[in-house]
Every structure is written in C-alpha cells, then in structure tokens.
Amino acid sequence: MEEKSIKKFLHSLASKEPIPGGGAAAALMGAVGAALLSMVANLTAGREKYKASEALMEDILKEAPRLLADLTNLMARDAAAFAKVAEVFKMPRDTQEEKLARRERMQESLRLATEVPLTIMEKAVEVLRLHERSLGKSNPSAISDTGVGALCLKAALQGAWLNVEINLKGISDDEFVQVQREMGQKLLTEGVSIADRVYETVLREMD
C-alpha cells in the first residue's frame, strides 16, 4: 500500500471497497505529520543562525524518518488487519464446531485490528512530542508547517482511537479491553493536549 501513488490510494479509499479504510487514512495523516517534522528540521539544521538548535535538529532528523517509515508501514498493516476480520465473515457457521472456530478466529482478528491503530496512536504521540520540542528552536519561516503537522497528527490520533474503540466493542476478553482502552485513552489525552498546545503556540508566533 505504501508504494501506491497518492492518487491511487485516494481512489481506493473513495471506492466501495472497505480496504483501505479509516485506519489506513489515520496512519497516512500521521505520516504526513512526521514528514512535516523532518521538513522543519531540514530547514533549520546546518544554518549558522540556528546553531544553538543544531543538536536538537540532528536528533529530530534521526527520529522523524524512522517514525515516518513506521507510520507508512502501519497503513498496510491496518489494511491487512481489517482484511483478516473480513475473512472471518466468509467462514462457514452451519455446525457448532464451525461456529466456535469462527468465533475464535473473530476474536483473534479483532485483537490484531485493535493493536494496529493503538500503535498508530503511539507513533503519533512520539512525533507530536518532537514537534513540541522544536517550538522556538526551529526556522520561524516554517512555523506554519509545524502547525499543520500537529493538526495532521491530532487527526491521526483521534482517527486511530475511533478504530481502537470500534474493534474493542466486539472483543469478549474484558481484561484485554480494559488494558487497551486505558492505554488508548492515555495516549489520546496526552497527544491531543500536545497538539493543541503546539497549534496555539504557532498561532501566537505568527501574530
């Protein structure tokens, strides 16, 4: 999926096919946020004017490409996870044995379909933390790009959370549901808070 052109991906997303869906879209938004983080660092690093920020920019330029690759890969992983859920609906359920096998496979598939968007959330928060660290230390000409990056990551975070929640609703393991939900809510609270702080700071800096 990550090898598709943007045009082909959007065409697939707009079609009646359920894959790719919102989870892959959330991962893409996160990847855009990571790419903008790299852009801001690249426009800052190596310039005498921002020498005091050189070490930070070098750190960002090591971390941001890794996170960009992770989030891009998660687009395909989310699509693959949902494909496994879709396969379960095709399984026979005429006998009790078939019904049991189908139920067990569905639980396995829903667990994976929950874990992937939760990973998207984790990566999005990592990128947001770096965006916040760059505030006031990066090239001010790229301040709006930092703001756009934060907004993309907020969308990725909230979008991935919706996918976590909808899959948890079908899982019967209460302990798994509780752990995953608590983890997701913690990431959501932290990430949205960072994104909002970054956005508000960008608006003030632009004034």
KEKE-3310 file (N, C-alpha, C; in steps of 0.2 Angstrom, whole numbers, plus 5000, padded with zeros to 4 digits):
npx = (5004:5010:5017:5009:5003:4998:4987:4981:4980:4970:4960:4957:4953:4941:4933:4920:4925:4930:4943:4957:4954:4947:4957:4969:4969:4971:4984:4991:4989:4996:5009:5011:5012:5024:5032:5032:5038:5051:5054:5054:5065:5075:5075:5081:5092:5110:5112:5120:5113:5105:5112:5113:5102:5106:5110:5097:5090:5097:5094:5081:5081:5085:5076:5063:5063:5062:5050:5042:5043:5038:5025:5020:5022:5012:5000:4998:4998:4987:4977:4979:4976:4962:4958:4959:4949:4938:4939:4934:4920:4917:4918:4912:4897:4888:4888:4890:4904:4909:4904:4910:4924:4924:4920:4931:4941:4937:4939:4953:4956:4950:4958:4970:4966:4964:4976:4984:4979:4981:4995:4997:4993:5002:5014:5010:5010:5023:5029:5022:5027:5040:5038:5033:5045:5053:5048:5051:5064:5067:5067:5059:5052:5046:5036:5022:5021:5024:5013:5003:5008:5006:4992:4988:4993:4985:4973:4976:4978:4966:4958:4963:4960:4946:4946:4951:4942:4930:4933:4936:4924:4919:4926:4927:4935:4937:4947:4958:4951:4950:4963:4968:4960:4962:4976:4974:4966:4975:4985:4978:4973:4986:4992:4982:4982:4996:4995:4986:4992:5004:4998:4991:5002:5009:5000:5001:5015:5014:5007)
npy = (4994:5006:5009:5014:5027:5044:5048:5035:5029:5037:5035:5022:5023:5030:5022:5008:4998:4991:4991:5001:5009:5019:5017:5016:5028:5036:5033:5037:5051:5053:5050:5060:5071:5067:5069:5082:5086:5082:5090:5103:5102:5100:5112:5120:5114:5114:5128:5143:5153:5146:5138:5135:5126:5115:5102:5097:5097:5088:5077:5076:5074:5061:5053:5057:5052:5038:5037:5041:5031:5020:5024:5025:5011:5006:5009:4999:4988:4990:4989:4976:4970:4972:4965:4952:4952:4953:4942:4932:4933:4926:4913:4897:4893:4883:4872:4868:4866:4874:4886:4889:4889:4900:4910:4910:4914:4926:4934:4933:4940:4953:4957:4960:4969:4979:4982:4987:5000:5006:5006:5015:5027:5027:5030:5042:5051:5051:5058:5070:5075:5078:5088:5098:5100:5106:5119:5136:5134:5131:5135:5150:5153:5141:5139:5138:5126:5117:5119:5114:5101:5097:5097:5087:5076:5076:5073:5060:5053:5054:5048:5035:5031:5030:5019:5009:5009:5004:4992:4986:4984:4973:4963:4950:4947:4954:4959:4962:4971:4982:4985:4989:4999:5009:5011:5017:5029:5036:5039:5046:5058:5063:5066:5074:5085:5090:5093:5103:5113:5115:5120:5132:5139:5141:5149:5160:5164:5167:5179)
npz = (5000:5004:4993:4983:4973:4978:4972:4968:4980:4986:4977:4979:4992:4991:4985:4984:4991:5007:5011:5007:5023:5036:5046:5039:5033:5044:5048:5037:5039:5050:5045:5037:5046:5052:5041:5039:5051:5049:5038:5043:5052:5043:5037:5046:5052:5051:5048:5052:5059:5067:5075:5089:5090:5084:5089:5093:5081:5074:5081:5079:5065:5065:5071:5066:5052:5055:5062:5052:5042:5050:5052:5039:5035:5044:5038:5028:5037:5044:5035:5031:5043:5045:5034:5038:5047:5039:5032:5041:5041:5030:5034:5036:5046:5050:5058:5076:5079:5068:5071:5083:5079:5070:5079:5088:5079:5075:5087:5088:5076:5079:5090:5084:5075:5084:5090:5080:5076:5089:5090:5080:5086:5097:5089:5083:5094:5098:5088:5089:5102:5098:5089:5097:5105:5096:5095:5095:5092:5080:5062:5060:5048:5045:5053:5052:5045:5056:5063:5054:5054:5067:5068:5058:5065:5076:5070:5065:5077:5084:5074:5074:5087:5086:5078:5087:5097:5091:5087:5099:5105:5100:5106:5118:5129:5144:5151:5142:5134:5144:5147:5134:5131:5142:5139:5126:5129:5137:5129:5119:5127:5131:5118:5111:5119:5118:5104:5103:5111:5103:5092:5096:5101:5089:5082:5090:5088:5075:5075)
capx = (5000:5014:5020:5004:5003:4993:4981:4979:4977:4964:4954:4955:4949:4935:4929:4915:4929:4931:4950:4959:4948:4949:4963:4975:4969:4974:4991:4993:4989:5002:5015:5011:5014:5031:5036:5032:5043:5058:5055:5055:5071:5079:5075:5084:5099:5116:5112:5123:5108:5101:5117:5111:5097:5109:5109:5090:5088:5100:5090:5074:5082:5086:5070:5057:5062:5060:5043:5038:5043:5034:5018:5019:5021:5006:4995:4997:4997:4980:4973:4980:4972:4955:4956:4958:4942:4933:4939:4930:4913:4916:4919:4905:4894:4882:4888:4893:4911:4911:4903:4916:4930:4923:4920:4938:4945:4935:4942:4960:4957:4948:4963:4975:4963:4964:4983:4987:4978:4984:5002:4997:4992:5009:5019:5008:5012:5030:5030:5020:5032:5046:5036:5033:5052:5056:5045:5055:5071:5067:5067:5052:5049:5042:5032:5015:5022:5024:5006:5000:5010:5002:4985:4988:4994:4979:4968:4979:4977:4959:4955:4966:4956:4940:4946:4953:4936:4925:4935:4936:4917:4917:4930:4924:4940:4936:4954:4961:4948:4951:4970:4969:4956:4966:4982:4972:4964:4981:4989:4973:4974:4992:4993:4978:4985:5002:4994:4983:4997:5008:4994:4990:5009:5010:4996:5004:5021:5013:5005)
capy = (5000:5012:5010:5017:5035:5047:5047:5028:5027:5041:5032:5016:5025:5033:5016:5005:4993:4993:4992:5003:5012:5025:5016:5017:5035:5039:5031:5042:5058:5053:5050:5067:5075:5066:5071:5089:5087:5082:5096:5109:5101:5101:5119:5123:5111:5116:5135:5146:5157:5141:5134:5133:5121:5110:5095:5095:5096:5082:5071:5075:5071:5054:5050:5058:5047:5032:5037:5042:5024:5016:5026:5022:5004:5005:5010:4992:4984:4991:4986:4968:4968:4973:4960:4946:4952:4952:4934:4928:4934:4921:4907:4893:4893:4878:4867:4871:4867:4879:4892:4890:4891:4906:4915:4911:4917:4933:4937:4934:4946:4959:4959:4962:4976:4984:4983:4991:5008:5008:5008:5022:5032:5028:5034:5049:5055:5052:5063:5076:5077:5081:5094:5102:5101:5110:5125:5141:5132:5130:5141:5153:5153:5135:5139:5136:5119:5114:5119:5109:5094:5095:5096:5081:5071:5076:5069:5053:5051:5053:5043:5029:5030:5028:5012:5005:5008:5000:4985:4983:4983:4966:4958:4947:4947:4961:4962:4964:4978:4987:4987:4993:5006:5013:5014:5022:5035:5039:5042:5052:5063:5067:5068:5080:5091:5092:5095:5109:5117:5117:5124:5138:5142:5143:5155:5166:5165:5170:5185)
capz = (5000:5004:4986:4979:4972:4982:4968:4968:4987:4987:4973:4983:4999:4989:4982:4989:4994:5014:5012:5014:5027:5041:5050:5035:5032:5050:5048:5032:5042:5055:5041:5034:5052:5053:5036:5040:5056:5045:5034:5048:5054:5037:5035:5052:5053:5046:5047:5057:5063:5072:5078:5096:5090:5079:5092:5093:5074:5072:5085:5075:5059:5066:5074:5061:5046:5057:5063:5045:5040:5054:5051:5032:5036:5048:5033:5025:5042:5046:5029:5032:5049:5043:5029:5042:5050:5033:5030:5046:5039:5025:5036:5037:5053:5050:5064:5082:5078:5063:5074:5088:5076:5068:5085:5090:5074:5075:5092:5086:5071:5082:5094:5079:5072:5089:5092:5075:5077:5095:5088:5076:5091:5100:5085:5083:5100:5098:5083:5092:5107:5094:5086:5103:5107:5090:5095:5097:5091:5073:5057:5060:5042:5044:5059:5050:5044:5062:5065:5050:5056:5073:5066:5055:5070:5080:5066:5066:5084:5085:5070:5076:5093:5084:5076:5093:5101:5087:5087:5106:5106:5098:5110:5124:5134:5147:5154:5136:5133:5149:5146:5128:5132:5146:5135:5121:5132:5140:5123:5117:5131:5130:5111:5109:5123:5114:5098:5105:5113:5098:5087:5099:5101:5082:5081:5094:5085:5068:5076)
cpx = (5004:5017:5015:5005:4998:4987:4977:4976:4970:4958:4952:4951:4942:4930:4924:4919:4930:4938:4953:4953:4951:4956:4970:4975:4972:4981:4994:4994:4995:5008:5016:5014:5021:5035:5037:5037:5050:5059:5057:5063:5076:5080:5079:5091:5104:5116:5115:5118:5105:5106:5116:5106:5100:5108:5102:5088:5091:5097:5084:5075:5084:5080:5064:5057:5060:5053:5039:5038:5038:5026:5016:5017:5014:5000:4993:4995:4989:4975:4973:4976:4965:4953:4955:4951:4937:4933:4935:4923:4912:4916:4912:4903:4888:4882:4891:4900:4913:4910:4908:4922:4930:4923:4927:4942:4943:4938:4949:4960:4955:4954:4968:4973:4963:4971:4986:4986:4981:4992:5002:4997:4999:5014:5017:5010:5019:5032:5028:5025:5038:5044:5036:5040:5055:5053:5050:5062:5072:5066:5060:5048:5044:5037:5025:5016:5022:5017:5002:5001:5006:4995:4984:4989:4989:4974:4970:4977:4970:4956:4957:4962:4949:4940:4948:4946:4931:4927:4935:4928:4915:4922:4927:4929:4940:4943:4958:4958:4950:4958:4971:4966:4960:4972:4980:4970:4970:4984:4984:4974:4980:4993:4988:4980:4991:5000:4990:4988:5002:5004:4993:4997:5011:5006:4999:5010:5020:5010:5011)
cpy = (5006:5014:5013:5024:5037:5047:5041:5027:5031:5038:5026:5018:5027:5028:5013:4999:4995:4993:4995:5007:5018:5024:5018:5025:5039:5038:5036:5049:5058:5053:5057:5072:5074:5069:5079:5091:5087:5088:5102:5108:5102:5108:5123:5120:5114:5124:5138:5150:5152:5136:5131:5127:5115:5103:5093:5093:5089:5076:5070:5072:5063:5050:5051:5053:5040:5031:5038:5035:5020:5018:5024:5015:5002:5006:5003:4987:4984:4988:4978:4966:4967:4967:4953:4946:4951:4945:4930:4928:4928:4914:4903:4893:4888:4874:4871:4871:4873:4886:4894:4892:4898:4912:4916:4915:4925:4937:4938:4940:4953:4962:4963:4969:4981:4987:4988:4998:5010:5010:5014:5027:5033:5032:5041:5054:5056:5058:5070:5079:5080:5087:5100:5104:5106:5118:5130:5140:5131:5136:5144:5153:5147:5134:5136:5128:5115:5114:5114:5102:5092:5093:5089:5075:5070:5072:5062:5050:5049:5048:5036:5026:5027:5020:5007:5004:5004:4993:4982:4981:4976:4960:4956:4947:4954:4964:4965:4971:4983:4990:4991:4999:5011:5016:5019:5029:5039:5043:5047:5058:5067:5070:5074:5086:5094:5096:5102:5115:5120:5122:5131:5142:5145:5149:5161:5168:5169:5177:5190)
cpz = (5000:4998:4981:4979:4977:4979:4968:4975:4988:4983:4976:4989:4997:4987:4987:4993:5002:5015:5006:5017:5031:5045:5046:5034:5038:5050:5043:5035:5047:5051:5039:5040:5053:5047:5037:5046:5053:5041:5038:5050:5049:5035:5041:5052:5048:5045:5053:5062:5068:5075:5085:5096:5086:5082:5092:5086:5072:5075:5081:5069:5059:5067:5069:5055:5049:5059:5057:5042:5043:5052:5044:5032:5039:5043:5030:5031:5044:5041:5030:5038:5048:5038:5033:5045:5045:5031:5035:5044:5034:5027:5037:5045:5053:5056:5070:5081:5074:5067:5079:5085:5073:5073:5087:5085:5074:5081:5091:5081:5074:5086:5090:5077:5077:5090:5086:5076:5084:5094:5084:5081:5095:5096:5084:5089:5101:5093:5086:5098:5103:5091:5092:5105:5102:5091:5098:5095:5084:5068:5058:5054:5041:5050:5057:5048:5050:5064:5061:5052:5063:5072:5063:5060:5075:5077:5066:5072:5086:5081:5072:5082:5091:5082:5082:5096:5097:5087:5094:5108:5104:5102:5116:5130:5138:5149:5148:5134:5137:5148:5140:5128:5136:5143:5130:5124:5135:5134:5120:5121:5131:5123:5109:5113:5120:5108:5098:5107:5108:5093:5090:5100:5094:5080:5084:5090:5078:5069:5078)
residu = (MET:GLU:GLU:LYS:SER:ILE:LYS:LYS:PHE:LEU:HIS:SER:LEU:ALA:SER:LYS:GLU:PRO:ILE:PRO:GLY:GLY:GLY:ALA:ALA:ALA:ALA:LEU:MET:GLY:ALA:VAL:GLY:ALA:ALA:LEU:LEU:SER:MET:VAL:ALA:ASN:LEU:THR:ALA:GLY:ARG:GLU:LYS:TYR:LYS:ALA:SER:GLU:ALA:LEU:MET:GLU:ASP:ILE:LEU:LYS:GLU:ALA:PRO:ARG:LEU:LEU:ALA:ASP:LEU:THR:ASN:LEU:MET:ALA:ARG:ASP:ALA:ALA:ALA:PHE:ALA:LYS:VAL:ALA:GLU:VAL:PHE:LYS:MET:PRO:ARG:ASP:THR:GLN:GLU:GLU:LYS:LEU:ALA:ARG:ARG:GLU:ARG:MET:GLN:GLU:SER:LEU:ARG:LEU:ALA:THR:GLU:VAL:PRO:LEU:THR:ILE:MET:GLU:LYS:ALA:VAL:GLU:VAL:LEU:ARG:LEU:HIS:GLU:ARG:SER:LEU:GLY:LYS:SER:ASN:PRO:SER:ALA:ILE:SER:ASP:THR:GLY:VAL:GLY:ALA:LEU:CYS:LEU:LYS:ALA:ALA:LEU:GLN:GLY:ALA:TRP:LEU:ASN:VAL:GLU:ILE:ASN:LEU:LYS:GLY:ILE:SER:ASP:ASP:GLU:PHE:VAL:GLN:VAL:GLN:ARG:GLU:MET:GLY:GLN:LYS:LEU:LEU:THR:GLU:GLY:VAL:SER:ILE:ALA:ASP:ARG:VAL:TYR:GLU:THR:VAL:LEU:ARG:GLU:MET:ASP)
# end
